[in-house]
Amino acid sequence: MRFLAFSCLISLLFAPVMSATPEQKGLEIAKQVRDKNNGFAGEESKMKMVLITASGQQVVREMDGKVHEGGKDGDRSLMEFQNPKDVKGTKMLTWSYKNKEDDQWLYIPAFRRVKRINSSSKSSSFMGSEFAFEDLGSQEIEKFNYKWLRDEKVDKRDVWVLERVSKEPSGYSKQIMYMDKQIFNPMKIEYYNQRGELLKTAEFSAYKQYTIGSKKLYRANKIHMKNAQTKKESIFTWDNRVLGKKFPESDFSQSRLK
């Protein structure tokens, strides 16, 4: 009996460790990405958004943007349009949360009123672009279910391919993320509509490294969104981007919109 018990103990000690499920692995990678990108304190930048029609016509819009890192809950961001004149003064304020739906408000100076973006509107276009309001909202990992699909290469870089599905109402049935293993940021994200069809693809490029204390962070300074169905495109770019800025919370109050 002692020999039998000893044999059972040995077999348990040297039994192969059960491998993580694709869902567990996907969530673990998402946590690594979050931890690598946290700690920026705040951010200020000049931004451009280029709207491109299917025929190639372009409209350029210029904005100021700033973000306040939220710590235990979510970040807060404010975006204000500067050019052209027809959108100058338009502002979007986002309060993101980890465990409840984000709050988003849009101030439209022509009407001198603040419009709250409700759940049914978050999948709609942001200022005529191929970016939806939900694309510019919270990306907190608590709001998604993750699944690792495979490892592969994108532009000769090693990436994890992850599926994420929103736990909240969304215009997307799923997103497929191609996450760079070295800089812990996406190379591209594919967005699928509720019928499971590819709707659009965001390509992330012009990455720059920023140093905050002893931490090094990477940010894409260009996001190119291509709509696979309408053939329209939108490009976000960042200039004069500064991380490590600290702002008072009052800068992100609703009263600042007007």
The 8 nearest C-alpha neighbors of each residue, nearest first, counted from 0:
[[1, 3, 2, 4, 5, 6, 7, 8],
 [2, 0, 4, 3, 5, 6, 7, 8],
 [1, 3, 5, 0, 4, 6, 7, 8],
 [4, 2, 0, 6, 1, 5, 7, 8],
 [3, 5, 1, 7, 6, 2, 0, 8],
 [4, 6, 2, 8, 3, 7, 1, 9],
 [7, 5, 3, 9, 8, 4, 2, 10],
 [6, 8, 10, 4, 5, 9, 3, 11],
 [9, 7, 5, 11, 6, 10, 12, 4],
 [10, 8, 12, 6, 11, 7, 13, 5],
 [9, 11, 7, 13, 8, 12, 14, 6],
 [12, 10, 14, 8, 9, 13, 7, 15],
 [13, 11, 9, 10, 14, 8, 15, 7],
 [12, 14, 10, 11, 9, 15, 16, 8],
 [13, 15, 11, 10, 12, 16, 9, 17],
 [16, 14, 17, 13, 18, 12, 11, 10],
 [17, 15, 18, 14, 13, 19, 12, 11],
 [16, 18, 15, 19, 14, 20, 13, 23],
 [19, 17, 16, 20, 15, 24, 21, 23],
 [18, 20, 23, 24, 21, 17, 22, 16],
 [19, 21, 23, 22, 24, 18, 25, 147],
 [22, 20, 147, 24, 146, 23, 25, 19],
 [21, 23, 146, 25, 20, 24, 145, 147],
 [24, 22, 20, 26, 25, 21, 19, 27],
 [25, 23, 27, 21, 26, 22, 147, 19],
 [26, 24, 147, 146, 145, 22, 28, 23],
 [27, 25, 29, 23, 145, 28, 24, 22],
 [26, 28, 24, 30, 29, 25, 23, 31],
 [29, 27, 31, 25, 30, 26, 24, 32],
 [28, 30, 26, 32, 27, 31, 33, 25],
 [31, 29, 33, 27, 28, 32, 34, 26],
 [30, 32, 28, 34, 29, 33, 35, 27],
 [31, 33, 29, 183, 35, 30, 34, 28],
 [34, 32, 30, 36, 31, 35, 37, 29],
 [33, 35, 31, 37, 36, 32, 30, 38],
 [34, 36, 32, 33, 37, 31, 183, 216],
 [37, 35, 33, 34, 216, 32, 38, 39],
 [38, 36, 34, 35, 39, 33, 40, 68],
 [37, 39, 40, 36, 211, 68, 214, 34],
 [38, 40, 243, 41, 37, 242, 211, 68],
 [41, 39, 243, 68, 38, 245, 244, 67],
 [42, 40, 67, 244, 243, 66, 245, 68],
 [41, 43, 242, 66, 65, 244, 241, 243],
 [42, 44, 65, 241, 64, 240, 66, 242],
 [45, 43, 240, 64, 239, 238, 63, 46],
 [44, 46, 63, 238, 237, 239, 62, 64],
 [47, 45, 237, 62, 236, 61, 63, 238],
 [48, 46, 61, 236, 60, 235, 62, 49],
 [47, 49, 235, 60, 234, 59, 61, 50],
 [50, 48, 59, 234, 233, 58, 60, 51],
 [49, 51, 233, 58, 57, 128, 232, 59],
 [52, 50, 57, 232, 56, 55, 231, 233],
 [51, 53, 231, 55, 56, 54, 57, 232],
 [52, 54, 231, 230, 55, 51, 229, 56],
 [55, 53, 52, 56, 51, 231, 230, 57],
 [56, 54, 52, 53, 51, 57, 231, 232],
 [57, 55, 52, 51, 54, 58, 53, 50],
 [56, 58, 51, 50, 55, 49, 59, 52],
 [57, 59, 50, 49, 60, 51, 56, 48],
 [60, 58, 49, 48, 50, 57, 61, 47],
 [59, 61, 48, 82, 47, 83, 49, 58],
 [62, 60, 47, 82, 81, 46, 80, 48],
 [63, 61, 80, 46, 81, 79, 45, 47],
 [64, 62, 45, 79, 78, 46, 44, 80],
 [65, 63, 78, 44, 43, 77, 45, 62],
 [64, 66, 43, 42, 77, 76, 44, 78],
 [67, 65, 76, 42, 41, 75, 68, 77],
 [66, 68, 41, 75, 74, 69, 76, 40],
 [69, 67, 74, 40, 41, 70, 66, 75],
 [68, 70, 74, 73, 72, 67, 71, 75],
 [69, 71, 72, 68, 73, 74, 38, 40],
 [72, 70, 69, 73, 97, 96, 74, 68],
 [71, 73, 96, 70, 97, 69, 74, 95],
 [74, 72, 96, 95, 69, 97, 70, 71],
 [75, 73, 69, 68, 95, 67, 94, 76],
 [76, 74, 94, 67, 93, 66, 95, 69],
 [75, 77, 66, 93, 65, 92, 67, 74],
 [78, 76, 92, 65, 91, 64, 66, 93],
 [77, 79, 64, 91, 90, 63, 62, 92],
 [80, 78, 90, 63, 62, 89, 88, 64],
 [79, 81, 62, 87, 89, 88, 61, 82],
 [80, 82, 87, 62, 61, 88, 79, 83],
 [83, 81, 61, 87, 84, 60, 80, 86],
 [82, 84, 85, 86, 60, 87, 81, 61],
 [85, 83, 87, 82, 86, 81, 88, 80],
 [84, 86, 83, 87, 82, 109, 88, 89],
 [85, 87, 84, 89, 83, 88, 80, 82],
 [88, 86, 81, 84, 80, 82, 89, 85],
 [87, 89, 80, 108, 79, 90, 86, 81],
 [88, 90, 107, 80, 106, 87, 86, 79],
 [91, 89, 79, 106, 78, 105, 88, 80],
 [90, 92, 105, 78, 104, 77, 106, 79],
 [91, 93, 77, 104, 103, 76, 105, 90],
 [94, 92, 103, 76, 75, 102, 95, 77],
 [95, 93, 75, 102, 101, 103, 74, 96],
 [96, 94, 101, 73, 137, 74, 93, 75],
 [95, 97, 73, 72, 101, 99, 98, 100],
 [96, 98, 72, 139, 141, 73, 99, 142],
 [97, 99, 96, 141, 142, 100, 72, 139],
 [100, 98, 96, 97, 101, 142, 95, 167],
 [99, 101, 96, 102, 98, 167, 95, 97],
 [102, 100, 95, 96, 94, 103, 99, 137],
 [101, 103, 94, 93, 95, 100, 104, 116],
 [104, 102, 93, 116, 92, 115, 94, 101],
 [105, 103, 115, 92, 114, 116, 91, 113],
 [104, 106, 91, 114, 113, 90, 115, 107],
 [107, 105, 113, 90, 89, 112, 256, 114],
 [106, 108, 89, 109, 110, 112, 111, 105],
 [109, 107, 111, 110, 89, 88, 106, 112],
 [110, 108, 107, 111, 112, 86, 89, 85],
 [109, 111, 108, 112, 107, 113, 106, 114],
 [112, 110, 108, 109, 107, 113, 106, 257],
 [111, 113, 110, 106, 107, 114, 108, 257],
 [114, 112, 106, 105, 104, 107, 115, 111],
 [115, 113, 105, 104, 106, 116, 112, 107],
 [114, 116, 104, 103, 117, 105, 113, 102],
 [117, 115, 103, 104, 120, 114, 121, 118],
 [118, 116, 120, 119, 115, 121, 103, 102],
 [119, 117, 120, 121, 116, 168, 122, 169],
 [118, 120, 117, 121, 122, 116, 123, 168],
 [121, 119, 123, 117, 118, 122, 116, 132],
 [122, 120, 132, 133, 123, 118, 119, 116],
 [121, 123, 170, 131, 120, 133, 132, 169],
 [124, 122, 131, 120, 121, 132, 125, 170],
 [125, 123, 131, 127, 128, 130, 126, 129],
 [124, 126, 131, 132, 128, 127, 130, 123],
 [127, 125, 128, 124, 130, 131, 129, 86],
 [128, 126, 124, 125, 129, 50, 130, 123],
 [127, 129, 130, 125, 126, 124, 233, 50],
 [130, 128, 233, 124, 232, 131, 224, 226],
 [131, 129, 128, 125, 124, 134, 132, 224],
 [130, 132, 124, 125, 134, 123, 122, 133],
 [131, 133, 121, 135, 134, 125, 122, 123],
 [132, 134, 136, 121, 135, 131, 122, 137],
 [135, 133, 131, 132, 136, 130, 137, 138],
 [136, 134, 133, 132, 137, 131, 130, 93],
 [137, 135, 133, 134, 132, 138, 95, 93],
 [136, 138, 95, 139, 101, 96, 135, 73],
 [139, 137, 140, 136, 142, 134, 143, 95],
 [138, 140, 141, 137, 97, 142, 73, 96],
 [141, 139, 142, 143, 138, 29, 30, 97],
 [140, 142, 139, 143, 97, 98, 144, 138],
 [141, 143, 140, 166, 139, 165, 97, 98],
 [144, 142, 165, 166, 164, 140, 141, 163],
 [143, 145, 164, 163, 165, 166, 146, 142],
 [146, 144, 163, 25, 26, 162, 22, 143],
 [145, 147, 22, 25, 162, 21, 161, 148],
 [146, 148, 25, 161, 21, 24, 149, 22],
 [149, 147, 161, 160, 146, 162, 21, 150],
 [148, 150, 160, 147, 159, 151, 161, 158],
 [151, 149, 159, 160, 158, 152, 148, 157],
 [150, 152, 158, 157, 149, 159, 153, 160],
 [153, 151, 157, 156, 155, 158, 154, 150],
 [154, 152, 156, 155, 157, 158, 151, 186],
 [153, 155, 156, 152, 157, 186, 158, 151],
 [156, 154, 153, 152, 157, 151, 158, 179],
 [157, 155, 152, 153, 154, 158, 179, 180],
 [158, 156, 152, 180, 151, 179, 153, 155],
 [159, 157, 179, 178, 180, 151, 152, 177],
 [158, 160, 150, 178, 177, 161, 149, 179],
 [159, 161, 177, 149, 148, 176, 150, 147],
 [162, 160, 147, 176, 148, 146, 175, 159],
 [163, 161, 175, 146, 145, 174, 176, 147],
 [162, 164, 145, 174, 144, 173, 143, 146],
 [163, 165, 173, 144, 143, 174, 166, 172],
 [164, 166, 143, 167, 142, 144, 169, 163],
 [165, 167, 143, 142, 164, 144, 168, 169],
 [166, 168, 165, 169, 142, 100, 143, 99],
 [169, 167, 166, 118, 165, 170, 119, 171],
 [170, 168, 171, 167, 122, 165, 172, 121],
 [169, 171, 122, 192, 193, 172, 168, 121],
 [172, 170, 192, 169, 173, 191, 193, 190],
 [171, 173, 193, 192, 191, 195, 164, 170],
 [174, 172, 164, 171, 191, 163, 190, 175],
 [173, 175, 190, 163, 189, 162, 191, 176],
 [176, 174, 162, 189, 188, 161, 163, 190],
 [175, 177, 188, 161, 160, 178, 187, 162],
 [176, 178, 160, 187, 185, 186, 159, 158],
 [177, 179, 185, 158, 159, 184, 176, 186],
 [178, 180, 158, 183, 184, 181, 185, 182],
 [181, 179, 158, 183, 157, 182, 178, 159],
 [180, 182, 179, 183, 157, 184, 158, 156],
 [181, 183, 184, 179, 180, 217, 216, 35],
 [184, 182, 32, 179, 180, 181, 178, 35],
 [183, 185, 179, 178, 182, 186, 32, 217],
 [186, 184, 178, 187, 177, 179, 203, 176],
 [187, 185, 203, 177, 178, 202, 179, 184],
 [186, 188, 202, 201, 185, 177, 203, 176],
 [187, 189, 176, 201, 175, 200, 177, 190],
 [188, 190, 200, 175, 174, 199, 201, 176],
 [191, 189, 174, 199, 198, 197, 200, 171],
 [192, 190, 197, 198, 196, 171, 195, 173],
 [193, 191, 171, 195, 194, 172, 196, 198],
 [192, 194, 172, 195, 171, 191, 170, 196],
 [195, 193, 192, 196, 172, 191, 197, 171],
 [194, 196, 192, 193, 191, 172, 197, 173],
 [197, 195, 191, 192, 194, 198, 193, 190],
 [196, 198, 191, 199, 190, 192, 195, 227],
 [199, 197, 191, 227, 190, 192, 226, 196],
 [200, 198, 226, 227, 190, 225, 197, 189],
 [199, 201, 189, 225, 224, 188, 190, 202],
 [202, 200, 224, 188, 187, 223, 222, 225],
 [201, 203, 187, 223, 222, 186, 224, 200],
 [204, 202, 222, 186, 187, 219, 221, 201],
 [203, 205, 221, 219, 206, 222, 220, 202],
 [206, 204, 220, 219, 221, 207, 203, 218],
 [207, 205, 219, 218, 204, 220, 217, 208],
 [208, 206, 217, 218, 205, 209, 219, 220],
 [207, 209, 217, 216, 215, 218, 210, 206],
 [210, 208, 216, 215, 217, 207, 211, 242],
 [209, 211, 215, 214, 212, 216, 208, 213],
 [212, 210, 214, 213, 243, 215, 39, 209],
 [213, 211, 214, 210, 215, 243, 38, 39],
 [212, 214, 211, 215, 210, 216, 38, 209],
 [215, 213, 211, 212, 210, 216, 38, 209],
 [216, 214, 210, 209, 211, 208, 213, 217],
 [215, 217, 209, 208, 36, 210, 214, 218],
 [218, 216, 208, 207, 209, 206, 182, 219],
 [217, 219, 206, 207, 220, 208, 216, 184],
 [220, 218, 206, 204, 221, 205, 203, 207],
 [221, 219, 237, 205, 236, 206, 218, 204],
 [220, 222, 236, 204, 219, 235, 205, 203],
 [221, 223, 203, 235, 202, 234, 201, 224],
 [224, 222, 234, 202, 201, 233, 225, 221],
 [223, 225, 201, 233, 232, 200, 234, 222],
 [226, 224, 232, 200, 199, 227, 231, 201],
 [225, 227, 199, 230, 231, 228, 229, 198],
 [228, 226, 199, 198, 230, 229, 225, 197],
 [227, 229, 226, 230, 198, 199, 197, 231],
 [228, 230, 231, 226, 227, 53, 232, 52],
 [231, 229, 53, 226, 227, 228, 232, 225],
 [232, 230, 53, 52, 229, 226, 51, 225],
 [233, 231, 225, 51, 224, 226, 50, 129],
 [232, 234, 50, 224, 49, 129, 128, 51],
 [233, 235, 223, 49, 48, 222, 224, 236],
 [234, 236, 48, 222, 221, 47, 223, 49],
 [237, 235, 221, 47, 220, 46, 234, 222],
 [236, 238, 46, 220, 45, 240, 44, 47],
 [239, 237, 45, 240, 44, 46, 236, 220],
 [240, 238, 44, 45, 241, 237, 43, 46],
 [239, 241, 44, 238, 43, 237, 242, 45],
 [240, 242, 43, 42, 44, 239, 243, 244],
 [243, 241, 42, 244, 41, 39, 240, 43],
 [242, 244, 40, 41, 39, 211, 42, 245],
 [245, 243, 41, 42, 242, 40, 246, 241],
 [246, 244, 41, 40, 243, 247, 67, 42],
 [245, 247, 248, 67, 244, 250, 41, 249],
 [248, 246, 249, 250, 245, 251, 67, 252],
 [247, 249, 250, 251, 246, 252, 67, 75],
 [248, 250, 252, 251, 247, 255, 246, 254],
 [251, 249, 248, 247, 252, 255, 246, 77],
 [252, 250, 249, 248, 77, 253, 75, 255],
 [251, 253, 249, 254, 255, 250, 248, 256],
 [252, 254, 255, 256, 251, 92, 257, 104],
 [253, 255, 252, 256, 257, 251, 249, 250],
 [256, 254, 253, 252, 257, 250, 251, 249],
 [255, 257, 254, 253, 106, 90, 113, 252],
 [256, 255, 254, 106, 111, 112, 113, 108]]
